[in-house]
């Protein structure tokens, strides 16, 4: 193909693309068409060429540029006026800059049960630090996170983007979707994040995940929506957003944002393998539409839902449809019902195929379960079913879903477990810091005691204290003798901070000692929802 032939071919192709734009939507504005300039760029760069044509592409690229320039510059030309089309891209940096003030790190002291050092020693309770994430949904100090973040908590601290921190209390938890709300007391309104519409998401749409991976501090990752409605069939709200944006341990509770800065999910789960602790590109987030439903329920216990009829469902496959004489695969097939449930009384039976709920045709079993759960309790639910080769309708009135809101006493650590953890001891053994050791480390002054031994599996071991380190301070007091330090720790009435150093660096380590009352972690209900944040989607919550 000659240069002249190539020019004509490229110009014809460009005119075709300009006159026949492909359907699409922009990442920033879901109603806007994809700018033709992007498609033209791909054509010019040869992104659709096969590898075997790469030598031709290099020659074609220079010729095509001159063709495009001539077409744009030609008087009266309107065929390639692509420069006038505004190109909207996902400005991740701007989105994150706006969002960060409303994102928080969450530090939790959990009470965990561990096995004794040997078979003769019983199991014991100990305090274990845990790091996670959350974000402010209301200016009055309401924070969203996952339920598993605060499970077995003895103390909850929220750290804001400016470094300030506050103790947090639990408003409530929605056990059906691993969601919880916390409350902090604030002196001024907090910046908030708004919820977006997760139902409008599309596969391959850009997303931004913010979290606190491995407790390192606030971190950002980007990716796309890999899949929608990923379900393990454990609850009606188990229809997660899958993303390849890196979600790691510690990111739980953080926001998943779209390109407008709206929260379209909550980072909740990652699937990895035995060789990799962190992300392998399989992260999952709670959809914002389900979260909004949970927010309404937790902030106003008089609100409706979730609705329960006691039915168990499975996705309909072509083979199952053939067996039961049903020709399409949209809907869900009944596998069973709970005894004495509205579904059993209706009656629904194994083999019934639900084809519509209140006139809406569901995609799969998860879709049916969500339609039921979002139904106002007691309102008539009309189910269209396929049974024994013909269609019929049944009307069911649901009941409140059992155990949807977790008891706060079931989420938080018990007072008894906290007491046992305090009595278990630190597992910290100290000795006098000798002059020779002090000289070897280049230390000045007369303070400091040496950590001689740390009991495996103890709290001291878990917070990272190791033999050979030096304790310089206990809170604001210089650590001059082992007797002083051990006495202060034994009589502590609150968590204690140790200033610890080795040869290279010094750091503060927090030990959860003294009086920790689980009652301090419970906030009265319901809180008043201020203007902004969650309230723009929860306007019916009683004021």
N, C-alpha and C positions, 0 to 999 in steps of 0.2 A: 504493500500500500504506500503510495507516494505521500509527500507532505501535503500536497494540495488535496488529495483524497481524504487524508486524515482530518484536515481542517474542516472540510465539508461534513464529514461524518460526526465530528464532535459538536459542531454547531447545530446540526439537525437533532442530535441527542439532547443538547441543552434546551433547545426550543420545545422539544417534546416534554421534558420534565417541567418546564415553566408553565406550559399550557395544561398539563395534566398532573396537578399536584397530588401526591399520595396522601391518603387520610392519615391523620395522626393528631396527637395532642402534646403540648409542651409540658415540660416537667414543672414549670413555675405556675402556669395557668392551664388547668386541665381542660378548659374549653377552647383554648387557642390552637390554631393549626400549626404544625411544625413548619418553621420558616423554610422556604425553598432554597435559601442560601446554603443550608446544611446539606441538603441532598446534592446541590451543585458541587459543593466542596468534595463530597465523597466521590462524585463522578470524576472530578478533575484529578483527585489524588489516586484514582484507580483502585478504590477500595473494593469495587465489585469485580476486578480483574482476576483471572486465574493466575497462579504463579508462572505458568508458561508464557504469559504475555507481559512479563515485567519489563523486558527490554523495549517492547513497543510502548509501554506506559511512559517511560522516561522521555521518549521523543514526543509522544502525544501531549504530555503535560505542558511543555513550552508552547507548542502550537495552540493548544486550547486556551491558554491564558491570553494570547494575542487575539484569538477569536472573540473571547468574552469581552475583552477591553474594547475591541472595535464595535461590538454590538451595543455595549453600554454607551459609548461615546457617539455613536451614529445619530445624526439629527432625526428626530421623529421616531426613534426606536423605542418600542414599549415592550418588546418581547422578553428582555432579560433585565428588567429594572428590579433586581433582587436586593439591591442595597437599601431600598426603602422599607423592606420588611424588617420589623424590630425582632431581633433574635433574643430570646429569653432563656438563660441557662440557670442551672442550680448553683447559686452563689453560696456554697457551703460555709465559707468564712463569715459572711454577713449573718447567716442564720445562726451559727454557733455563737457569734459575738452577742447577738440579741438574747440567746437562750441561756447562756452560762450563769447569769446572776440568779436565775430561778432554779438551777440544778444544785443539789446538795449531795454531800457524802454522808453516809450514815455509819456510825460506829456503835456496835452492839457488844455488850458483855453477855454471853450466853452461859447457861449452866448445862454442861454436857456430862453424860455418864460414861466413865472410862473403866476399863478393867484394871485390877490391881497389878502391882509389879510382878507378882507370881501367883500361882494357883491357890496358895494359902491365904492370900489377901483378898478381901471382897471387892466388889465394884465400888467406886467412889464418884462423887460429884465434884466437878471443878469448874472454875470460870475460864471461859475461852473467848478471846477477842474475835470479832467478825466484822468485816468491812463490806459495805454495799452502797447503794445509790438511791436517790429519790428526786422528786421535783415538787415545787410549790404549785398548788392548784388554786389556792385562794390567799388573798393578801393578808388575811387574819392569821395565817400561820398553819394552814392545812396542807399536809404533805402526802403525796402518793408514793407507795412503794409496794413490794411484794410481801405476802404473808410470811413466806419462809425466811425473809430477812429478819423479822422480829420474833420468830418462833423460839421459845425458851429464853427470851430476853430477861436479864436481870437489871440492865441499864441500857438506855438508848440515848445517844448523843448525835445531834445533827450539826454538821460543819458546813457553813455557807461559803460561797465563792470568795468572799473577802477575808476568810480565815476565822471569822467569829463563829462561836458555837453556842448551842443551847440544848438543854435536856428536853427530850420529847416524850410524849405520852401517847398511848394507843387509843384511838377513837373506836376502831372496830376493824374486823377482818372478814372478808368474803371467802369462805373456804372453797367454794365451787370454782374459783378462778385464781387462787393464789394472789389475792390482792388485799392491801391494808392501807388504812389512813392513820397518819400521825398528826399530832398537834404540838406546836411550840408556842410559847408566850413571847410576843414581840412588842416592841415599843413604837414601831412605825410600820406602815404597810409594806409588805414584801413584794418584789417582782414575781410575776406568775407566768406560767405557760398555759396556752389555751388548747383545748382538744380539737382535733380535726375529725374528718369523716373517714373512718377506715373502710367503710363499704365502697368508697369511691376509688380505693387503691387499685392499681393495675400491676401485673407482673412486669418486672424490669424497671419500674419507677425508682428514681434515686431516693435513698433514705440516709439519715445520719443518726448514729447511735452515740449517746453520751453516757459515761459511767465512771466507775472507780475500780479499774481492773487490779486485782490482787492487792487492793489498798494503796496503790501507788499514788493516787490522786486523780482528779478529774481528767479524763481522756476522751478523745473523739475518734470515731472510725466512720467510714462511709462505705456505701455499697448500694445494692438494689434490692427490691422486693423479689425474692427468689420464687416464692409460691404463696398462695393464700389458702386459708381454711385447712391448715394442717391439723389433724385431729388424732388424738389417742383414744377418743370415745370414753373419757373418764367423767366428763360433766357436759351439760349442754352448752357451756361457754368455752369448750376446748376446741377452738378453731383459730389456731395461732397464725400470725404472719411469720413466714420464714424469710430470713435475710442472710446475705453473705457479708454484711457489715460485721466486723469482729465483735462478738459478745463473749466476754471472758468472766471467770469467777470474780465477783466484786461489782460487776455491772448490773446485777439484779436490781430492779426497781428504777433504773434510769430510763429516760425518755427515748423513744424512737421517733425522729422528726421527719416530716416531709420538707420539700423545698420552700414552703411558705413559713416554716418555723412552727407549724402546728404539731401537737403530739398525736401521732396516729397509732402508737403502740407503747407498751411498757416492756423493756428488756427483761426476760424472765428465765430463759432456759437455753442451754447449749448442749449439743450432742457432739461428743468427741470420741476418741478411741483410747486404747490402753497405752499407746505410745505418746499421746499428746494430751497434756492437761488442759490447754486452752482451746481457742477457736480453731476449727478446721473449715470454717465457712458455713456452719449449720447452726445458726442462731434463731431463736423464736421469741416473739413478743405477743403480749396480750393485745388484741385489737381495741382501739380507743372506744368504739361503740359499745363494747361489752363493759369497759371500764366506766364509762359514763353511767351506765345502768347501775353498776355497783356503788358508785359515788352517791347516787340518789338514795339507794337503799340504806347505806351506812349513815348518811347525814340526816335522814328522816325515816325513822323506823315505821312511820305510818304510811309510807309510800308503798305502792303495789309491786309485788313480784319478789322473786321469780315464781312463776306458776308451775305446778307439778300435777301430772296426771298418772305417773307411775308406769310409763311404757318404756320398753327397751327395744332399740331399733338397730338395724344394720343397713349399710348401703346396698342399693339394688344393683345387681350386675345383669348383663345380658342373659347369662345362663339361668340365673334365678328368675328373671322375667319370663323366659321361655317356659320354665317349669310351671309357673303359676299363670300362664296364658296372658301375660302383660307385655305389650310390644315395645315400650320405651324404658329407659334406664333412669329417668328423673323420678325422685321419690325415695321412700325408705320402706323396708319390709320389717314387720314386727317379729321380734324373737321371743318376747314374753312380756308379762305384766306383773306388777307387784300385787300381792294379796291385799284385798280390801281397798284397792286404789280406784280412782275414778275411771282409769282405763279398763280395769277388770270388770267394773260394774257396767260399762258401756254396752256390750263388752267388745273389747279388742282381743284378737287371738293371734297366735303365731301363724304366719303366712299371709295375714292381711297386709296390703300394700297401701301406704298413705301417699296419695297423689296430690293433695292440696290441703292447706290449712287456712281457713277463713278465705277461701278463694284464691290464695297465693300458691303457685306451684313451686315446691322446694327443689333444690338441686340434689341434696343428699340427706343422710340421716342427721348430720350435725345441723343442717339448715332447719329441719323439722323440729329438732329439740330446742333450737333458739327461738323459733316462732312460738312454741308452746311456753317457754320460760318467760318471754317478754309479754305474754298475754296478761291483762289485768286479772288478778285472782278473783275467781267466781264468775267472770264474764263467760258467756257461752262461746265455746270453741267448736267451730264446724269443721270436721275432718271428712274429706272425700277419700274413700277407700275403694280398692279393687279387691273383691272377695268372690271366690268361686266362679270366676269368669264374667262378673258384671260389676258395675259401679254402684255405690250407694253412699249416703251421707249419714254421719252420726254426730250428735251434739254432746259435748262433754263440758262439765264445769270443773275447773281445777281447784287445787288447794295450795296453801303456802308450801313451798319446797322444804322438806325436812332438813334441818342442820345447815341452812345456807349461810347464816351468819355465825362465824365461830365465836364461842364464848371466849371472852378475853382471858379468863382463868385457864382455858385450854391452850391459848397461844403463848402467854407469858410463862416464865419460870415460876414454879410454886415457891411459897415462902419456906416450905420445908427443904426444898432442894437448895435454895440460897443459903440457908443455915448450914446444911451439910457441906456445901462448897467452902464456906468460911472456916469451918472446923477442920477441913482436910489439910490445911496448912499450905504454905507457899512452896515447900520443897527447896528452900534457899538456905545454904550453909555459908557462913561468913567467917573470916579470920582477919587478924591484924595485918595491916599493910606495912611491911618492913621498909627500912630506909634504903636497903639495897634495891628492892623492887621499885621503890619510888624513883630512885636515881636512874634505874634502867629505862623507865618510861618517860623520864624527863619531867616529872611532876614537881610542882612547887607548892608550898603551903603545908599545913599539917592535917588536912581533912582527907577522908577517903578510907574505905574498908574494902578488902579483897573478897571477891566471890570465890570460895574454895571449892564448892561442890553444888550441883543442881540435880535434884531427884528427877529421873526420867518420868515423863508423863505428868509432872506437876505444873502448876500455873506458872511458876518461874521459868520452867523449861519451855512452856508454850508461848510465852511472850518474848522469848528469844534471849533470855539471860544465860550466859555461859561462864564456866570457870575461867578465871584469869582476868575477868573484867572488874572494874572498880566502881563502887557506888560513891559518888562525890556528895550528893545531896539527897535528902528525903523531904520532898516539898521545898520549903524555903530554908530548911535547917542543914547546916554542914554536917556531914557524916564523919565524926571523929573517932568513935569507938564502935566495936561490934555490939556492945551491950546497949548503947543508945539506939542504934538502928533497929535491933530486934525488939526493944521495948516499944519504940514508936510504931512498928508494924503490928505488934501484938495488941496494942491498945488503940488502933486506928478506928475512927468512927465514920469514915468515909473512904472513897477510893484514894490511893496514895500514888504520887508521882516520884519516881526515882531518876536522878540524873546519873547516867551510867557512861563510862568511857572505857575505850581500849587504847591501843597504841596510836590509832589514827584519828578517831572521831569520838564525839560525845553525843548522847541522845537521851531524850526523856522516855521513860517506860512507865505505863500506867498499870497499877495493880488494883484489882477490885476487892477491897477489904472493907471492914467496918459495916456500918448500917446500910443495907440496901433493902428497901421495902418495896415489894412488888406493887403495893397500893399506890405508890408514887407514879406508876406507869399507866394509870388508868385515868382518862379525862372524862368529865361529865358529858352526857349526850342530851340533845344534839347541839353541836356548836352552831354559832350564828355564821352563816355564809355571807361574806361581804360582797360588794360589787366587784366584778371582774373575775378573771380566771375561770374556775369551774362554773361560776354562776351564770355565765352566758349560755351554758347548755343545761343548766339545772335550775331554770327560772321558776319552776313550780315548787321547789323546796320551800317549806314554810319558813317564814321569817320570824 
